[in-house]
Amino acid sequence: MAEDLLKVYSVRSVPGRREFYPHHHNELELAYFRSGNGVYSVTGREYPIAPGDIFLFASSEIHKITYVDPSCEMEALNFHFLPRLLLTENGGVDLPRVFFGRKDGANRITPELAGSCYPEICSALSDCEREMREKLEGYLLLARQDLFRALVLIMRSCDLIGESKRRTGSVDGIARALDYIDSNYLSEITIAGLCGIARMSRSNFERLFVMMTGVPVLEYVKRRRIDHAAELLRSTDLTVLDAALASGYHNTANFNKQFRQVMGTTPNEYRKRK
């Protein structure tokens, strides 16, 4: 499961315009654009994309590149990681604030905004990508440290964080619950059971879970299952029914409804797009 916590992709985007449709995922996302120009659409706003820009997206933010300028190839590093990664072994730094405590509209980091820290932020992100690509001994540890270094420098240098909300309760408890969900999301999961794992009352657990992941507990579980089904539809020849059964669903009606809620399209339409 350690490999699932952090994924890094080098992406070259196809030029032109594309439809903005709602798509949800549990992963937090950081995108570092090495080249290219275009438009990033987030619900309620649009951002220009320029070489060197860095974008941050929480799991609750719907976002999509809706335009890629054909005059120059767009290349980006995309970092996807589960919230649990930021809740463990972070030296006491409140890293989730970078995603869930940002001011409204603070998705885009330009070189000018990051100032003197910008070269070190980019270096950390490039080092993280190299570790994940080469997979030498200890690469997961070093990649995580590189990502943490970039996020801490972003916190230091960029005026992105809104008024700090007081965090009470056990971060470790939420981390334990997330670890259980991420390992068992294909099985039956109850909030009562998770409260026991976290050693919290239900009200405290549910409040802290949303604060640290951006979504309610059952929504998080649903997205994990749908992400698993989407991967099966992308990479195998399983029927929609078989993908649903393999993802913890017992009937296609409920699966199709939840798939559309998360992915913005039906399972069959999703498979055709891929």
Long-range contacts (C-beta under 8 A, 24 or more apart in sequence): 1-179, 1-182, 1-183, 2-140, 3-140, 4-82, 4-182, 5-81, 5-82, 5-84, 5-85, 5-144, 6-79, 6-80, 6-81, 6-85, 6-132, 6-140, 6-143, 6-144, 6-147, 7-79, 7-80, 7-81, 7-132, 8-77, 8-78, 8-79, 8-80, 8-128, 8-129, 8-132, 8-133, 8-143, 9-77, 9-78, 9-80, 10-75, 10-76, 10-77, 10-78, 10-129, 10-133, 11-75, 11-76, 11-77, 11-78, 12-73, 12-74, 12-75, 13-38, 13-65, 13-68, 13-74, 13-75, 13-76, 14-68, 15-68, 15-69, 15-70, 15-74, 16-67, 16-68, 16-70, 17-66, 17-67, 18-64, 18-65, 18-66, 18-67, 19-66, 20-64, 20-66, 21-64, 21-264, 21-265, 22-62, 22-264, 23-62, 23-64, 23-262, 23-263, 23-264, 24-59, 24-62, 24-223, 24-261, 24-262, 24-263, 25-59, 25-80, 25-223, 25-227, 25-262, 26-59, 26-82, 26-83, 26-213, 26-215, 26-220, 26-223, 26-224, 26-227, 27-59, 27-80, 27-81, 27-82, 28-56, 28-57, 28-58, 28-59, 28-80, 28-81, 28-82, 28-83, 28-86, 28-99, 29-55, 29-56, 29-57, 29-63, 29-78, 29-79, 29-80, 30-54, 30-55, 30-56, 30-57, 30-78, 30-79, 30-125, 30-147, 30-150, 31-55, 31-57, 31-76, 31-77, 31-78, 31-79, 32-76, 32-77, 32-79, 32-122, 32-125, 33-74, 33-75, 33-76, 34-75, 34-76, 34-77, 35-72, 35-73, 35-74, 35-75, 36-68, 36-69, 36-72, 36-73, 36-74, 36-75, 36-76, 37-68, 37-69, 37-71, 37-72, 37-74, 38-65, 38-66, 38-67, 38-68, 38-69, 38-74, 39-65, 39-66, 39-67, 40-64, 40-65, 40-66, 40-107, 40-108, 41-65, 41-66, 42-107, 45-105, 47-107, 47-108, 49-74, 50-110, 52-110, 52-111, 52-118, 52-122, 53-108, 53-109, 53-110, 53-111, 54-108, 54-109, 54-114, 54-121, 54-125, 54-154, 55-107, 55-108, 55-109, 56-98, 56-99, 56-102, 56-106, 56-107, 56-109, 56-154, 56-160, 57-99, 57-107, 58-99, 58-100, 58-102, 58-214, 59-83, 59-99, 59-213, 59-214, 59-215, 59-223, 60-214, 60-215, 61-107, 63-107, 77-125, 77-126, 77-129, 79-125, 79-128, 79-129, 79-147, 81-147, 82-178, 82-182, 83-178, 83-212, 83-213, 83-214, 84-175, 84-178, 84-179, 84-182, 85-144, 85-147, 86-151, 87-171, 87-172, 87-174, 87-175, 87-178, 87-212, 88-175, 90-148, 91-148, 93-148, 93-152, 93-155, 94-164, 94-167, 95-148, 95-151, 95-152, 95-155, 96-211, 96-212, 97-155, 97-161, 97-164, 98-151, 98-154, 98-155, 98-160, 98-161, 99-214, 100-211, 100-212, 100-214, 101-161, 101-162, 101-164, 101-165, 102-160, 102-161, 102-162, 103-159, 103-160, 103-161, 103-162, 104-162, 106-158, 106-160, 106-162, 109-154, 109-158, 109-160, 113-157, 113-158, 113-159, 114-153, 114-154, 114-157, 114-158, 115-157, 116-157, 117-153, 117-154, 117-156, 117-157, 118-157, 120-149, 120-153, 121-150, 121-153, 121-154, 121-157, 124-149, 124-150, 124-153, 125-150, 165-211, 167-208, 167-211, 168-204, 168-208, 169-200, 169-204, 169-207, 169-208, 170-198, 170-199, 170-200, 170-208, 171-212, 173-197, 173-198, 173-199, 173-200, 173-205, 173-208, 174-198, 174-205, 174-208, 174-209, 174-212, 174-213, 177-205, 177-209, 177-217, 178-213, 181-220, 181-221, 181-224, 182-224, 185-221, 185-224, 185-225, 185-228, 185-248, 186-225, 186-228, 186-246, 186-247, 186-248, 187-248, 189-221, 191-217, 191-218, 222-258, 222-261, 222-262, 223-262, 225-249, 225-258, 226-258, 226-259, 226-262, 226-263, 227-262, 229-255, 229-259, 229-267, 230-259, 230-263, 230-270, 233-267, 233-270, 233-271, 233-274, 234-271, 234-274, 240-267, 240-268, 240-271, 243-267
